[in-house]
Amino acid sequence: MSRIHSGRKGQAGSHRPYPAVKPSWVTITRDELVHEAVRLARTGASPAQVGQILRDTHGVPSVRLVAGKRLRPLLREHGVTSELPEDLEALLKRVVHLQRHLEAHPKDLANKRGLSLLESRIRRLARYYRKEKLLPESWRYSSRSVALQVE
């Protein structure tokens, strides 16, 4: 498999083996885990950050093994997820940063191309999320309104 916008191959990485049962060293109960995850999400942490905090401070290797569900659907049940998916929101933040850079440096052609590739990636991801019903059908990417969506 290759990268999206380059002729090079991607870098292979190892995957964590997922056991079918909760490890014996995990002492936190399902209710405590859900309560802690919702509390962390309400403070503004993204689902990835919530998972890292649960892993590092509570020793939970996988939320799915303890709670029986993945973290994102669990947070969605309690109404603490953002309206945009996390990866799309991160791409939009990068676009805003790059747009501000290009306002100050209009002759930076390498970053103009990077902005174009980034916008292409956003459109592709948005098409997937509209198909999966994670974004409304009316949602469209606009380079002018992206700063308002992110902040």
C-alpha positions as CSV (number, residue, x, y, z in Angstrom):
1,M,0.0,0.0,0.0
2,S,1.3,3.4,-0.8
3,R,0.9,6.9,0.6
4,I,-1.8,9.1,-0.7
5,H,0.2,11.9,-2.2
6,S,3.6,10.4,-2.9
7,G,5.1,7.7,-5.1
8,R,6.7,6.1,-2.1
9,K,5.4,3.1,-0.1
10,G,4.1,3.5,3.4
11,Q,6.0,2.4,6.5
12,A,4.8,-0.8,8.0
13,G,4.2,-0.9,11.7
14,S,3.4,-3.5,14.3
15,H,-0.1,-4.0,15.5
16,R,-1.1,-4.7,19.1
17,P,-2.5,-8.2,19.5
18,Y,-6.0,-8.0,20.8
19,P,-6.8,-10.7,23.3
20,A,-10.5,-11.8,23.7
21,V,-10.7,-11.3,27.4
22,K,-9.9,-8.5,29.9
23,P,-6.4,-8.9,31.4
24,S,-6.2,-10.0,35.0
25,W,-4.2,-6.9,36.2
26,V,-7.0,-4.5,35.2
27,T,-8.9,-3.7,38.4
28,I,-11.2,-0.9,37.2
29,T,-14.8,-1.8,36.6
30,R,-16.9,-1.0,33.6
31,D,-18.9,1.7,35.3
32,E,-15.8,3.4,36.8
33,L,-14.1,3.3,33.3
34,V,-17.2,4.9,31.6
35,H,-17.4,7.6,34.3
36,E,-13.7,8.4,34.0
37,A,-13.8,8.5,30.2
38,V,-16.8,10.8,30.1
39,R,-15.2,13.1,32.7
40,L,-12.0,13.3,30.7
41,A,-14.0,14.0,27.5
42,R,-16.0,16.8,29.1
43,T,-12.7,18.5,30.1
44,G,-11.9,18.8,26.4
45,A,-9.7,15.8,25.8
46,S,-10.1,14.1,22.4
47,P,-11.0,10.4,22.3
48,A,-7.4,9.5,21.5
49,Q,-6.2,11.5,24.5
50,V,-8.8,9.9,26.7
51,G,-7.5,6.5,25.6
52,Q,-3.9,7.4,26.4
53,I,-4.8,8.8,29.8
54,L,-6.8,5.6,30.7
55,R,-3.8,3.5,29.5
56,D,-1.2,5.5,31.3
57,T,-2.9,6.3,34.6
58,H,-5.3,3.4,35.1
59,G,-3.5,0.6,33.3
60,V,-6.3,-0.1,30.8
61,P,-4.7,-1.6,27.7
62,S,-8.0,-1.5,25.7
63,V,-11.3,0.2,26.6
64,R,-13.1,-2.4,24.4
65,L,-12.0,-5.3,26.6
66,V,-13.2,-3.6,29.8
67,A,-16.3,-1.8,28.6
68,G,-17.4,-4.2,25.9
69,K,-17.4,-1.3,23.4
70,R,-14.9,0.9,21.7
71,L,-14.3,4.4,23.2
72,R,-15.9,6.5,20.5
73,P,-19.3,4.9,20.5
74,L,-19.2,4.8,24.3
75,L,-18.6,8.6,24.4
76,R,-21.2,9.2,21.7
77,E,-23.8,7.4,23.9
78,H,-23.2,10.0,26.6
79,G,-23.2,12.9,24.2
80,V,-19.6,14.1,24.8
81,T,-18.2,13.8,21.3
82,S,-17.7,16.7,18.9
83,E,-19.8,17.0,15.8
84,L,-16.8,16.5,13.5
85,P,-14.7,13.3,13.6
86,E,-11.4,13.6,15.3
87,D,-9.1,13.1,12.3
88,L,-11.1,15.5,10.1
89,E,-10.9,18.1,12.8
90,A,-7.1,17.7,13.0
91,L,-6.8,18.2,9.3
92,L,-8.9,21.3,9.4
93,K,-6.7,22.7,12.1
94,R,-3.7,22.1,9.9
95,V,-5.4,23.9,7.1
96,V,-6.1,27.0,9.2
97,H,-2.4,27.0,10.3
98,L,-1.2,26.7,6.8
99,Q,-3.6,29.4,5.5
100,R,-2.2,31.8,8.1
101,H,1.3,30.9,7.1
102,L,0.5,31.5,3.4
103,E,-1.0,35.0,4.2
104,A,2.3,36.0,5.6
105,H,4.4,34.2,3.0
106,P,2.5,34.2,-0.3
107,K,5.4,33.0,-2.4
108,D,5.9,29.8,-0.5
109,L,5.0,27.5,-3.4
110,A,5.9,24.2,-1.6
111,N,3.3,25.0,1.1
112,K,0.7,26.1,-1.4
113,R,1.0,22.7,-2.9
114,G,0.8,21.1,0.5
115,L,-2.4,23.1,1.2
116,S,-3.9,21.8,-2.1
117,L,-3.0,18.2,-1.1
118,L,-4.4,18.7,2.4
119,E,-7.7,20.0,1.0
120,S,-7.9,17.1,-1.3
121,R,-7.4,14.7,1.6
122,I,-10.2,16.6,3.6
123,R,-12.6,16.2,0.7
124,R,-11.9,12.5,0.3
125,L,-12.4,11.9,4.1
126,A,-15.5,14.0,4.1
127,R,-17.0,11.9,1.3
128,Y,-16.3,8.8,3.3
129,Y,-17.9,10.2,6.5
130,R,-21.0,11.4,4.6
131,K,-21.3,7.9,3.2
132,E,-21.0,6.4,6.7
133,K,-23.5,9.0,8.1
134,L,-21.0,10.5,10.5
135,L,-21.3,13.8,8.8
136,P,-24.6,15.4,7.5
137,E,-25.1,15.2,3.8
138,S,-25.1,19.0,3.6
139,W,-21.6,19.3,5.0
140,R,-19.1,20.7,2.5
141,Y,-15.5,21.8,2.9
142,S,-15.0,25.5,2.3
143,S,-11.6,27.1,2.6
144,R,-13.2,30.4,3.8
145,S,-15.3,28.9,6.6
146,V,-12.8,26.3,7.9
147,A,-11.5,28.7,10.6
148,L,-15.0,29.0,12.0
149,Q,-15.6,25.3,12.1
150,V,-12.4,24.5,14.0
151,E,-12.6,27.2,16.6
